Amino acid sequence: MVREGPSHYVGALARAGRAPEEGVSRRRRRSQEEDAFRARMEERLWNLEQQLAEVRGRINTLFFLTMGAVLIQVVLKLIEG
């Protein structure tokens, strides 16, 4: 029975074109890239939420300004009339 030690696996990986550490570093790098992507997406989502809140505030302001103007016109018509 032939025992295959760690050196056998290192050789097999070297023949496959990468060292064992390379596979680990690729996983770490991929994990870091995924973390960076998630961070960018969270930041973009937060910015989008802030912009949406600003737009909603502006729409509310326009709505109440318009309703106030209409109410004033109605009151003026009733007073004149």
Beta strands, then each sheet from edge to edge (+ up, - down):
end
